[in-house]
Every structure is written in structure tokens, then in C-alpha cells.
Amino acid sequence: MKSIVGKKLGMTQVFDERGNVVPVTVIQAGPCPVVQVKTMENDGYEAVQLGYGDIRVKKVNKPMKGHFDKSGVAPKRHLTEFALDNLQVGDVVKAGVFESGEKVDVVGTSKGKGTAGVIKRWNFSRIKETHGSGPVHRHGGSLGACSTPSRVMKGKKMAGRLGHERVTIQNLTVIKVDDDNNLLAIKGAVPGPKGGIVLISSAVKA
């Protein structure tokens, strides 16, 4: 199992050995130092805590500063836990742990789009805009029965907040690895805006 934290830089395209255009997302993956190793004896579960992104010491509160001082690692902006083995406090995980052609799962936070109607949010169809249909051609329509059960059932697809949620894309292919600059080129799109934090792990269904 391999995992790393990174930042989405944007999309571009590369050419494979046959000359085909491959759309890729470029991710600044790591370096991620190991800040803490969780054990069954002390924490009740086993995990490795990785840090990512530098932050000035004066922006870190005292409890977190003590946490970083204990591990001897410079303060990091993001802390994430993974179920990894054979890592000790102070080890650094870099983009080079992955190889070209490897399958990975990418987790990110999708772009927030605010309050959206049912057509944009749930792909509803609009009604006709002629012959007196009124100003309701993008509305959701009937929400349920009348007297029974006299309420809207839970889970009804309605207008509301769209986006800004955790999204996982599975079985993406690593096209290129630049270990010197800690860059990964992953085929296809990954969730989130430019500059968004993403978690990259070995594919569980490869």
C-alpha cells in the first residue's frame, strides 16, 4: 500500500509512445514527512500520520507546535493519516514511491457550486415553455402525494447545495513520475479546483 498527499496544479496533455494525446492532471505530490506513527497499544489502531505543505511557526498554535516538536518535523499545514507499514517518524514519502503505469485512487474535495436547482443538481428535465406552462419550467414539479402521507419523503431530490464534498476517483493511471520535482501526471481528471489538496493511494480494486 502506497499513499501520499499532494496539491492539484492543473491539467495538460502528453503524448504516449504511439503518438496519442493523453490528458493528464499534474499533481505536486509530497514531500510528506512522517509526523506520527499510531500504534494499537497507544491509540487503539495502526496508522501513519503524514504532513504536507509548509507553514510559518507563528501560525501554529501551541498544542500543534508541541506535536511537531516531539517528532522533530517542521510544522506542516495539512496532516493526514494512512494505513501504511514500515515507516518511522522522520521518514519522508516522495512522489517516487509510485511508478508509471501504476493504478491509483485519488480523493479530493469537489468544487463548490452553491445553491443549485434540480436541473443542474440532479439532471431533471424542464417542461415545455409554451402554451401557458407559466414561470415554472425549471421547477422540480410535484414533491409527493396529497393527504397521505402529508409530507415530503426523506431523500427527495430537490434544489440545494451542490458540490464541495469528498469525491473518490478510482483506478486512474499514473502516466509520468518526476521524482526530482515531486510531480505526478495522472491520466484523466481528479476532483477539486487548482490548488486543492488531494490524497493519492494505491488502487484498492486494481
C-alpha positions in Angstrom: 0.0 0.0 0.0 1.3 3.4 -1.0 -0.1 6.8 -0.2 0.8 10.5 -0.4 -0.7 13.9 -0.1 -0.5 16.4 -2.9 -1.8 19.6 -4.5 -3.6 19.7 -7.8 -1.7 22.1 -10.2 -3.9 21.8 -13.2 -4.4 19.8 -16.4 -2.3 19.4 -19.5 -1.6 16.7 -22.2 1.3 14.4 -23.0 2.0 12.0 -25.9 2.4 8.3 -25.4 4.9 6.1 -27.3 2.3 5.7 -30.2 1.9 9.5 -30.5 -1.6 9.5 -29.0 -2.6 12.5 -26.9 -3.2 11.6 -23.2 -5.0 14.2 -21.0 -3.3 14.3 -17.6 -3.7 16.1 -14.3 -0.4 17.3 -12.8 -0.1 16.9 -9.0 2.6 18.2 -6.7 2.9 15.1 -4.6 4.9 15.5 -1.4 7.4 15.6 0.1 5.4 14.3 3.1 7.4 13.7 6.3 6.0 11.1 8.8 4.9 13.2 11.8 3.5 10.4 14.0 3.1 6.6 14.0 -0.2 5.4 15.6 0.1 2.0 17.3 -2.5 -0.4 18.7 -1.1 -0.1 22.2 -1.2 3.7 22.4 -4.0 4.7 20.1 -6.1 1.6 19.6 -5.4 1.4 15.8 -2.5 1.5 13.5 -1.8 4.3 11.1 0.9 6.7 9.9 0.3 10.5 10.0 1.8 12.4 7.1 2.3 16.1 6.9 2.2 18.3 3.8 2.7 21.9 3.0 5.0 24.3 4.9 3.6 26.8 7.3 5.2 29.5 9.4 5.8 28.6 13.1 3.9 31.7 14.3 0.7 30.5 12.6 0.8 27.2 14.6 -0.9 27.0 17.9 0.9 25.7 21.0 -0.6 22.2 21.1 0.3 21.6 17.4 3.7 23.2 17.9 4.4 20.7 20.6 3.2 17.9 18.4 5.7 18.8 15.7 8.5 19.5 18.1 8.0 16.0 19.6 8.6 14.4 16.2 11.3 16.8 15.2 9.5 17.7 12.0 9.0 21.3 10.8 5.3 22.5 11.1 3.1 21.4 8.2 -0.2 22.9 7.0 -2.0 19.6 6.4 -2.0 16.3 8.4 -3.5 13.1 7.1 -3.5 9.5 8.3 -3.0 6.5 6.1 -2.8 2.7 6.9 0.9 2.3 5.9 3.6 0.0 7.1 7.4 0.1 7.5 7.6 3.9 8.1 9.1 5.6 11.1 8.8 9.2 12.4 11.0 11.5 10.3 10.9 9.4 7.2 9.9 11.3 4.0 7.4 10.0 1.4 8.0 11.4 -2.1 6.4 11.1 -5.5 9.0 8.4 -6.4 7.1 5.8 -4.4 4.7 5.5 -7.4 5.7 4.2 -10.9 4.5 4.9 -14.4 1.6 2.6 -15.3 0.5 2.1 -11.7 -3.2 2.3 -10.8 -4.2 4.7 -8.0 -7.2 6.1 -6.3 -7.5 9.9 -5.9 -9.6 11.6 -3.2 -10.3 15.3 -3.4 -13.0 17.9 -2.5 -15.1 18.8 -5.4 -15.7 22.4 -6.5 -18.5 24.1 -4.5 -21.2 25.5 -6.7 -23.5 27.0 -4.1 -27.3 26.5 -4.2 -28.4 24.9 -7.4 -31.7 24.0 -8.9 -32.9 20.5 -9.7 -31.9 20.6 -13.3 -28.3 21.4 -12.6 -28.1 19.3 -9.4 -30.0 16.2 -10.4 -30.2 16.4 -14.2 -34.0 16.9 -14.2 -35.7 17.7 -17.5 -37.6 21.0 -17.8 -41.2 21.2 -19.0 -42.3 23.0 -22.2 -42.1 26.7 -22.2 -45.1 27.3 -24.4 -48.9 27.2 -24.1 -49.3 28.6 -20.7 -46.9 26.5 -18.7 -46.1 29.5 -16.6 -42.8 30.6 -15.0 -42.2 27.1 -13.6 -40.4 25.4 -16.5 -37.3 24.8 -14.4 -39.1 23.8 -11.1 -39.0 20.4 -9.6 -42.6 19.5 -10.1 -44.7 17.5 -7.6 -43.0 16.6 -4.4 -45.3 13.8 -3.3 -48.9 12.7 -2.5 -51.6 14.9 -1.0 -53.3 13.7 2.2 -51.2 10.5 2.6 -48.6 10.7 3.9 -49.0 14.5 4.0 -45.3 15.1 4.0 -42.3 15.0 1.7 -40.4 11.7 1.9 -36.8 11.7 3.1 -34.2 11.7 0.3 -36.4 13.5 -2.2 -34.3 15.1 -4.9 -34.7 18.9 -4.6 -32.8 22.1 -5.0 -30.0 22.7 -2.6 -26.2 22.8 -2.1 -24.2 21.4 -4.9 -20.5 20.3 -4.7 -17.9 20.8 -2.0 -18.0 17.2 -0.9 -15.4 14.4 -0.7 -15.1 12.6 -4.0 -13.0 9.5 -4.8 -12.0 8.6 -8.4 -10.8 5.0 -8.7 -8.4 3.2 -10.9 -6.6 6.2 -12.5 -3.3 5.5 -14.2 0.0 7.2 -13.4 1.4 8.3 -16.7 4.6 10.1 -15.6 6.6 10.5 -12.4 9.1 13.3 -11.9 10.8 12.3 -8.6 13.2 15.3 -8.7 10.4 17.9 -8.7 7.8 15.6 -6.8 5.4 15.7 -9.7 2.8 13.1 -10.8 1.0 13.1 -14.1 -2.2 11.1 -13.7 -4.4 10.3 -16.6 -7.8 12.0 -16.6 -9.4 14.5 -14.3 -9.3 14.5 -10.5 -11.8 16.2 -8.1 -11.3 19.8 -6.9 -10.0 23.2 -8.2 -6.4 24.1 -8.9 -4.5 24.3 -5.6 -6.9 21.8 -4.0 -5.5 19.1 -1.7 -5.8 15.5 -3.0 -4.9 12.2 -1.4 -3.3 9.6 -3.7 -3.2 5.9 -2.7 -2.7 2.5 -4.4 -5.9 1.4 -6.1 -8.0 -1.0 -3.9 -9.8 -2.5 -6.9 -6.9 -2.7 -9.4 
